[in-house]
């Protein structure tokens, strides 16, 4: 087993500490714009219920909240006003650090978010995908259809 010389070990530790400090600075820099972005998103959802933009914003928040259950198509960001698309990107930039779930940032809460997901039919769509997956597995087993993955 190779040993690390004291000088090499110190360099490795210094490099790690520098990278950790850089990540901490990036996270701190991203937090303010993310909170402001989430405030814009939540304000749009509360102020314009029923619009196509709002449905996309709710889907975006659902994807952050539980991506496997509420998948979000990133191309939907293209149909948002520039200010709202930028707000989504600011939120996503901070969310990537994984500090806390988006509904705990102090702008909205889990009850309100779940209400929006239900109102816009996203719970129903998630349930439909789950049931379809179960039926598919019942029919074809865990390995899937014999032709699955054979396309060109």
mmCIF file of the C-alpha atoms, coordinates in Angstrom:
data_MODEL
# 
_entry.id   MODEL 
# 
loop_
_atom_site.group_PDB 
_atom_site.id 
_atom_site.type_symbol 
_atom_site.label_atom_id 
_atom_site.label_alt_id 
_atom_site.label_comp_id 
_atom_site.label_asym_id 
_atom_site.label_entity_id 
_atom_site.label_seq_id 
_atom_site.pdbx_PDB_ins_code 
_atom_site.Cartn_x 
_atom_site.Cartn_y 
_atom_site.Cartn_z 
_atom_site.occupancy 
_atom_site.B_iso_or_equiv 
_atom_site.pdbx_formal_charge 
_atom_site.auth_seq_id 
_atom_site.auth_comp_id 
_atom_site.auth_asym_id 
_atom_site.auth_atom_id 
_atom_site.pdbx_PDB_model_num 
ATOM 1   C CA . UNK A 1 1   ? 0.000   0.000  0.000   1.00 0.00 ? 1   UNK A CA 1 
ATOM 2   C CA . UNK A 1 2   ? 1.376   3.390  -0.990  1.00 0.00 ? 2   UNK A CA 1 
ATOM 3   C CA . UNK A 1 3   ? 1.936   5.982  1.663   1.00 0.00 ? 3   UNK A CA 1 
ATOM 4   C CA . UNK A 1 4   ? 1.317   9.649  1.209   1.00 0.00 ? 4   UNK A CA 1 
ATOM 5   C CA . UNK A 1 5   ? 4.164   11.952 2.132   1.00 0.00 ? 5   UNK A CA 1 
ATOM 6   C CA . UNK A 1 6   ? 3.312   14.676 4.611   1.00 0.00 ? 6   UNK A CA 1 
ATOM 7   C CA . UNK A 1 7   ? 3.835   17.411 2.003   1.00 0.00 ? 7   UNK A CA 1 
ATOM 8   C CA . UNK A 1 8   ? 1.588   15.622 -0.524  1.00 0.00 ? 8   UNK A CA 1 
ATOM 9   C CA . UNK A 1 9   ? -1.045  15.084 2.169   1.00 0.00 ? 9   UNK A CA 1 
ATOM 10  C CA . UNK A 1 10  ? -0.979  18.785 3.070   1.00 0.00 ? 10  UNK A CA 1 
ATOM 11  C CA . UNK A 1 11  ? -1.365  19.734 -0.606  1.00 0.00 ? 11  UNK A CA 1 
ATOM 12  C CA . UNK A 1 12  ? -4.303  17.346 -0.982  1.00 0.00 ? 12  UNK A CA 1 
ATOM 13  C CA . UNK A 1 13  ? -5.981  18.749 2.131   1.00 0.00 ? 13  UNK A CA 1 
ATOM 14  C CA . UNK A 1 14  ? -5.368  22.349 1.009   1.00 0.00 ? 14  UNK A CA 1 
ATOM 15  C CA . UNK A 1 15  ? -6.825  21.585 -2.423  1.00 0.00 ? 15  UNK A CA 1 
ATOM 16  C CA . UNK A 1 16  ? -9.893  19.955 -0.849  1.00 0.00 ? 16  UNK A CA 1 
ATOM 17  C CA . UNK A 1 17  ? -10.442 22.896 1.511   1.00 0.00 ? 17  UNK A CA 1 
ATOM 18  C CA . UNK A 1 18  ? -10.150 25.351 -1.406  1.00 0.00 ? 18  UNK A CA 1 
ATOM 19  C CA . UNK A 1 19  ? -12.702 23.394 -3.469  1.00 0.00 ? 19  UNK A CA 1 
ATOM 20  C CA . UNK A 1 20  ? -15.064 23.188 -0.506  1.00 0.00 ? 20  UNK A CA 1 
ATOM 21  C CA . UNK A 1 21  ? -14.778 26.944 0.035   1.00 0.00 ? 21  UNK A CA 1 
ATOM 22  C CA . UNK A 1 22  ? -15.518 27.571 -3.659  1.00 0.00 ? 22  UNK A CA 1 
ATOM 23  C CA . UNK A 1 23  ? -18.635 25.388 -3.509  1.00 0.00 ? 23  UNK A CA 1 
ATOM 24  C CA . UNK A 1 24  ? -19.768 27.170 -0.339  1.00 0.00 ? 24  UNK A CA 1 
ATOM 25  C CA . UNK A 1 25  ? -19.331 30.573 -2.023  1.00 0.00 ? 25  UNK A CA 1 
ATOM 26  C CA . UNK A 1 26  ? -21.250 29.396 -5.109  1.00 0.00 ? 26  UNK A CA 1 
ATOM 27  C CA . UNK A 1 27  ? -24.062 28.060 -2.950  1.00 0.00 ? 27  UNK A CA 1 
ATOM 28  C CA . UNK A 1 28  ? -24.293 31.298 -0.964  1.00 0.00 ? 28  UNK A CA 1 
ATOM 29  C CA . UNK A 1 29  ? -24.269 33.347 -4.187  1.00 0.00 ? 29  UNK A CA 1 
ATOM 30  C CA . UNK A 1 30  ? -27.065 31.238 -5.677  1.00 0.00 ? 30  UNK A CA 1 
ATOM 31  C CA . UNK A 1 31  ? -29.387 31.370 -2.651  1.00 0.00 ? 31  UNK A CA 1 
ATOM 32  C CA . UNK A 1 32  ? -30.651 34.970 -2.921  1.00 0.00 ? 32  UNK A CA 1 
ATOM 33  C CA . UNK A 1 33  ? -31.543 34.829 -6.623  1.00 0.00 ? 33  UNK A CA 1 
ATOM 34  C CA . UNK A 1 34  ? -33.185 31.436 -6.051  1.00 0.00 ? 34  UNK A CA 1 
ATOM 35  C CA . UNK A 1 35  ? -35.440 32.735 -3.277  1.00 0.00 ? 35  UNK A CA 1 
ATOM 36  C CA . UNK A 1 36  ? -36.367 35.737 -5.453  1.00 0.00 ? 36  UNK A CA 1 
ATOM 37  C CA . UNK A 1 37  ? -36.990 33.403 -8.394  1.00 0.00 ? 37  UNK A CA 1 
ATOM 38  C CA . UNK A 1 38  ? -39.203 31.155 -6.304  1.00 0.00 ? 38  UNK A CA 1 
ATOM 39  C CA . UNK A 1 39  ? -41.129 34.216 -5.104  1.00 0.00 ? 39  UNK A CA 1 
ATOM 40  C CA . UNK A 1 40  ? -41.746 35.213 -8.757  1.00 0.00 ? 40  UNK A CA 1 
ATOM 41  C CA . UNK A 1 41  ? -42.840 31.674 -9.624  1.00 0.00 ? 41  UNK A CA 1 
ATOM 42  C CA . UNK A 1 42  ? -45.174 31.377 -6.638  1.00 0.00 ? 42  UNK A CA 1 
ATOM 43  C CA . UNK A 1 43  ? -46.545 34.874 -7.304  1.00 0.00 ? 43  UNK A CA 1 
ATOM 44  C CA . UNK A 1 44  ? -47.334 33.901 -10.903 1.00 0.00 ? 44  UNK A CA 1 
ATOM 45  C CA . UNK A 1 45  ? -49.021 30.671 -9.784  1.00 0.00 ? 45  UNK A CA 1 
ATOM 46  C CA . UNK A 1 46  ? -51.134 32.440 -7.181  1.00 0.00 ? 46  UNK A CA 1 
ATOM 47  C CA . UNK A 1 47  ? -51.935 35.402 -9.436  1.00 0.00 ? 47  UNK A CA 1 
ATOM 48  C CA . UNK A 1 48  ? -52.704 33.650 -12.734 1.00 0.00 ? 48  UNK A CA 1 
ATOM 49  C CA . UNK A 1 49  ? -54.346 30.287 -12.012 1.00 0.00 ? 49  UNK A CA 1 
ATOM 50  C CA . UNK A 1 50  ? -55.429 28.229 -14.981 1.00 0.00 ? 50  UNK A CA 1 
ATOM 51  C CA . UNK A 1 51  ? -52.961 29.569 -17.546 1.00 0.00 ? 51  UNK A CA 1 
ATOM 52  C CA . UNK A 1 52  ? -50.582 27.408 -19.545 1.00 0.00 ? 52  UNK A CA 1 
ATOM 53  C CA . UNK A 1 53  ? -47.575 29.151 -18.034 1.00 0.00 ? 53  UNK A CA 1 
ATOM 54  C CA . UNK A 1 54  ? -48.801 28.386 -14.540 1.00 0.00 ? 54  UNK A CA 1 
ATOM 55  C CA . UNK A 1 55  ? -49.322 24.713 -15.344 1.00 0.00 ? 55  UNK A CA 1 
ATOM 56  C CA . UNK A 1 56  ? -45.713 24.564 -16.523 1.00 0.00 ? 56  UNK A CA 1 
ATOM 57  C CA . UNK A 1 57  ? -44.507 26.363 -13.395 1.00 0.00 ? 57  UNK A CA 1 
ATOM 58  C CA . UNK A 1 58  ? -46.398 23.913 -11.170 1.00 0.00 ? 58  UNK A CA 1 
ATOM 59  C CA . UNK A 1 59  ? -44.914 21.020 -13.162 1.00 0.00 ? 59  UNK A CA 1 
ATOM 60  C CA . UNK A 1 60  ? -41.439 22.536 -12.714 1.00 0.00 ? 60  UNK A CA 1 
ATOM 61  C CA . UNK A 1 61  ? -41.902 22.753 -8.939  1.00 0.00 ? 61  UNK A CA 1 
ATOM 62  C CA . UNK A 1 62  ? -43.289 19.215 -8.932  1.00 0.00 ? 62  UNK A CA 1 
ATOM 63  C CA . UNK A 1 63  ? -40.173 18.015 -10.731 1.00 0.00 ? 63  UNK A CA 1 
ATOM 64  C CA . UNK A 1 64  ? -37.977 19.613 -8.073  1.00 0.00 ? 64  UNK A CA 1 
ATOM 65  C CA . UNK A 1 65  ? -40.177 18.237 -5.305  1.00 0.00 ? 65  UNK A CA 1 
ATOM 66  C CA . UNK A 1 66  ? -40.197 14.651 -6.596  1.00 0.00 ? 66  UNK A CA 1 
ATOM 67  C CA . UNK A 1 67  ? -38.669 14.203 -10.053 1.00 0.00 ? 67  UNK A CA 1 
ATOM 68  C CA . UNK A 1 68  ? -39.417 10.490 -10.498 1.00 0.00 ? 68  UNK A CA 1 
ATOM 69  C CA . UNK A 1 69  ? -43.086 11.011 -9.613  1.00 0.00 ? 69  UNK A CA 1 
ATOM 70  C CA . UNK A 1 70  ? -43.537 14.334 -11.430 1.00 0.00 ? 70  UNK A CA 1 
ATOM 71  C CA . UNK A 1 71  ? -41.132 14.352 -14.403 1.00 0.00 ? 71  UNK A CA 1 
ATOM 72  C CA . UNK A 1 72  ? -40.655 17.764 -15.990 1.00 0.00 ? 72  UNK A CA 1 
ATOM 73  C CA . UNK A 1 73  ? -39.882 18.323 -19.675 1.00 0.00 ? 73  UNK A CA 1 
ATOM 74  C CA . UNK A 1 74  ? -37.192 21.017 -19.767 1.00 0.00 ? 74  UNK A CA 1 
ATOM 75  C CA . UNK A 1 75  ? -38.376 22.186 -23.195 1.00 0.00 ? 75  UNK A CA 1 
ATOM 76  C CA . UNK A 1 76  ? -41.448 23.569 -21.374 1.00 0.00 ? 76  UNK A CA 1 
ATOM 77  C CA . UNK A 1 77  ? -39.182 26.367 -20.112 1.00 0.00 ? 77  UNK A CA 1 
ATOM 78  C CA . UNK A 1 78  ? -39.127 27.690 -23.688 1.00 0.00 ? 78  UNK A CA 1 
ATOM 79  C CA . UNK A 1 79  ? -42.803 28.600 -23.519 1.00 0.00 ? 79  UNK A CA 1 
ATOM 80  C CA . UNK A 1 80  ? -42.442 30.717 -20.389 1.00 0.00 ? 80  UNK A CA 1 
ATOM 81  C CA . UNK A 1 81  ? -41.929 34.455 -20.345 1.00 0.00 ? 81  UNK A CA 1 
ATOM 82  C CA . UNK A 1 82  ? -38.205 35.234 -20.136 1.00 0.00 ? 82  UNK A CA 1 
ATOM 83  C CA . UNK A 1 83  ? -38.519 36.495 -16.550 1.00 0.00 ? 83  UNK A CA 1 
ATOM 84  C CA . UNK A 1 84  ? -40.204 33.279 -15.402 1.00 0.00 ? 84  UNK A CA 1 
ATOM 85  C CA . UNK A 1 85  ? -37.777 31.057 -17.315 1.00 0.00 ? 85  UNK A CA 1 
ATOM 86  C CA . UNK A 1 86  ? -34.901 32.929 -15.659 1.00 0.00 ? 86  UNK A CA 1 
ATOM 87  C CA . UNK A 1 87  ? -36.604 32.469 -12.281 1.00 0.00 ? 87  UNK A CA 1 
ATOM 88  C CA . UNK A 1 88  ? -36.793 28.710 -12.898 1.00 0.00 ? 88  UNK A CA 1 
ATOM 89  C CA . UNK A 1 89  ? -33.103 28.606 -13.798 1.00 0.00 ? 89  UNK A CA 1 
ATOM 90  C CA . UNK A 1 90  ? -32.195 30.552 -10.646 1.00 0.00 ? 90  UNK A CA 1 
ATOM 91  C CA . UNK A 1 91  ? -34.207 28.100 -8.540  1.00 0.00 ? 91  UNK A CA 1 
ATOM 92  C CA . UNK A 1 92  ? -32.654 25.118 -10.299 1.00 0.00 ? 92  UNK A CA 1 
ATOM 93  C CA . UNK A 1 93  ? -29.140 26.540 -9.860  1.00 0.00 ? 93  UNK A CA 1 
ATOM 94  C CA . UNK A 1 94  ? -29.575 26.636 -6.074  1.00 0.00 ? 94  UNK A CA 1 
ATOM 95  C CA . UNK A 1 95  ? -31.553 23.409 -5.859  1.00 0.00 ? 95  UNK A CA 1 
ATOM 96  C CA . UNK A 1 96  ? -28.646 21.509 -7.375  1.00 0.00 ? 96  UNK A CA 1 
ATOM 97  C CA . UNK A 1 97  ? -26.773 21.979 -4.078  1.00 0.00 ? 97  UNK A CA 1 
ATOM 98  C CA . UNK A 1 98  ? -29.437 19.811 -2.404  1.00 0.00 ? 98  UNK A CA 1 
ATOM 99  C CA . UNK A 1 99  ? -29.686 21.948 0.723   1.00 0.00 ? 99  UNK A CA 1 
ATOM 100 C CA . UNK A 1 100 ? -33.434 21.650 1.252   1.00 0.00 ? 100 UNK A CA 1 
ATOM 101 C CA . UNK A 1 101 ? -36.598 20.738 -0.596  1.00 0.00 ? 101 UNK A CA 1 
ATOM 102 C CA . UNK A 1 102 ? -38.054 23.672 -2.522  1.00 0.00 ? 102 UNK A CA 1 
ATOM 103 C CA . UNK A 1 103 ? -41.249 23.717 -0.417  1.00 0.00 ? 103 UNK A CA 1 
ATOM 104 C CA . UNK A 1 104 ? -39.168 24.397 2.718   1.00 0.00 ? 104 UNK A CA 1 
ATOM 105 C CA . UNK A 1 105 ? -37.464 27.570 1.473   1.00 0.00 ? 105 UNK A CA 1 
ATOM 106 C CA . UNK A 1 106 ? -40.034 29.774 3.228   1.00 0.00 ? 106 UNK A CA 1 
ATOM 107 C CA . UNK A 1 107 ? -41.894 30.914 0.102   1.00 0.00 ? 107 UNK A CA 1 
ATOM 108 C CA . UNK A 1 108 ? -44.525 28.173 -0.098  1.00 0.00 ? 108 UNK A CA 1 
ATOM 109 C CA . UNK A 1 109 ? -45.193 25.021 1.883   1.00 0.00 ? 109 UNK A CA 1 
ATOM 110 C CA . UNK A 1 110 ? -45.884 21.374 1.155   1.00 0.00 ? 110 UNK A CA 1 
ATOM 111 C CA . UNK A 1 111 ? -49.643 21.734 1.521   1.00 0.00 ? 111 UNK A CA 1 
ATOM 112 C CA . UNK A 1 112 ? -49.852 24.541 -1.023  1.00 0.00 ? 112 UNK A CA 1 
ATOM 113 C CA . UNK A 1 113 ? -47.520 22.755 -3.453  1.00 0.00 ? 113 UNK A CA 1 
ATOM 114 C CA . UNK A 1 114 ? -49.469 19.510 -3.151  1.00 0.00 ? 114 UNK A CA 1 
ATOM 115 C CA . UNK A 1 115 ? -52.691 21.452 -3.722  1.00 0.00 ? 115 UNK A CA 1 
ATOM 116 C CA . UNK A 1 116 ? -51.297 22.881 -6.957  1.00 0.00 ? 116 UNK A CA 1 
ATOM 117 C CA . UNK A 1 117 ? -50.080 19.455 -8.100  1.00 0.00 ? 117 UNK A CA 1 
ATOM 118 C CA . UNK A 1 118 ? -53.557 18.074 -7.510  1.00 0.00 ? 118 UNK A CA 1 
ATOM 119 C CA . UNK A 1 119 ? -55.351 21.061 -9.084  1.00 0.00 ? 119 UNK A CA 1 
ATOM 120 C CA . UNK A 1 120 ? -53.338 20.800 -12.298 1.00 0.00 ? 120 UNK A CA 1 
ATOM 121 C CA . UNK A 1 121 ? -53.853 17.038 -12.614 1.00 0.00 ? 121 UNK A CA 1 
ATOM 122 C CA . UNK A 1 122 ? -50.249 16.104 -11.946 1.00 0.00 ? 122 UNK A CA 1 
ATOM 123 C CA . UNK A 1 123 ? -51.126 13.636 -9.179  1.00 0.00 ? 123 UNK A CA 1 
ATOM 124 C CA . UNK A 1 124 ? -53.566 11.952 -11.553 1.00 0.00 ? 124 UNK A CA 1 
ATOM 125 C CA . UNK A 1 125 ? -50.920 11.775 -14.304 1.00 0.00 ? 125 UNK A CA 1 
ATOM 126 C CA . UNK A 1 126 ? -48.379 10.312 -11.868 1.00 0.00 ? 126 UNK A CA 1 
ATOM 127 C CA . UNK A 1 127 ? -50.869 7.675  -10.759 1.00 0.00 ? 127 UNK A CA 1 
ATOM 128 C CA . UNK A 1 128 ? -51.683 6.849  -14.376 1.00 0.00 ? 128 UNK A CA 1 
ATOM 129 C CA . UNK A 1 129 ? -47.962 6.365  -15.173 1.00 0.00 ? 129 UNK A CA 1 
ATOM 130 C CA . UNK A 1 130 ? -47.536 4.147  -12.108 1.00 0.00 ? 130 UNK A CA 1 
ATOM 131 C CA . UNK A 1 131 ? -50.501 1.953  -13.040 1.00 0.00 ? 131 UNK A CA 1 
ATOM 132 C CA . UNK A 1 132 ? -49.385 1.737  -16.677 1.00 0.00 ? 132 UNK A CA 1 
ATOM 133 C CA . UNK A 1 133 ? -45.943 0.623  -15.505 1.00 0.00 ? 133 UNK A CA 1 
ATOM 134 C CA . UNK A 1 134 ? -47.465 -2.053 -13.281 1.00 0.00 ? 134 UNK A CA 1 
ATOM 135 C CA . UNK A 1 135 ? -49.668 -3.355 -16.102 1.00 0.00 ? 135 UNK A CA 1 
ATOM 136 C CA . UNK A 1 136 ? -46.679 -3.434 -18.456 1.00 0.00 ? 136 UNK A CA 1 
ATOM 137 C CA . UNK A 1 137 ? -44.595 -5.383 -15.936 1.00 0.00 ? 137 UNK A CA 1 
ATOM 138 C CA . UNK A 1 138 ? -47.510 -7.763 -15.305 1.00 0.00 ? 138 UNK A CA 1 
ATOM 139 C CA . UNK A 1 139 ? -47.730 -8.479 -19.007 1.00 0.00 ? 139 UNK A CA 1 
ATOM 140 C CA . UNK A 1 140 ? -44.036 -8.568 -19.964 1.00 0.00 ? 140 UNK A CA 1 
ATOM 141 C CA . UNK A 1 141 ? -42.240 -9.164 -16.662 1.00 0.00 ? 141 UNK A CA 1 
ATOM 142 C CA . UNK A 1 142 ? -39.320 -7.212 -15.245 1.00 0.00 ? 142 UNK A CA 1 
ATOM 143 C CA . UNK A 1 143 ? -37.224 -7.710 -18.411 1.00 0.00 ? 143 UNK A CA 1 
ATOM 144 C CA . UNK A 1 144 ? -39.839 -5.982 -20.592 1.00 0.00 ? 144 UNK A CA 1 
ATOM 145 C CA . UNK A 1 145 ? -41.119 -6.726 -24.065 1.00 0.00 ? 145 UNK A CA 1 
ATOM 146 C CA . UNK A 1 146 ? -38.833 -8.919 -26.209 1.00 0.00 ? 146 UNK A CA 1 
ATOM 147 C CA . UNK A 1 147 ? -38.592 -6.136 -28.835 1.00 0.00 ? 147 UNK A CA 1 
ATOM 148 C CA . UNK A 1 148 ? -37.811 -3.440 -26.271 1.00 0.00 ? 148 UNK A CA 1 
ATOM 149 C CA . UNK A 1 149 ? -34.539 -1.724 -27.042 1.00 0.00 ? 149 UNK A CA 1 
ATOM 150 C CA . UNK A 1 150 ? -34.244 -3.231 -30.510 1.00 0.00 ? 150 UNK A CA 1 
ATOM 151 C CA . UNK A 1 151 ? -35.136 -0.056 -32.401 1.00 0.00 ? 151 UNK A CA 1 
ATOM 152 C CA . UNK A 1 152 ? -32.679 1.758  -34.611 1.00 0.00 ? 152 UNK A CA 1 
# 
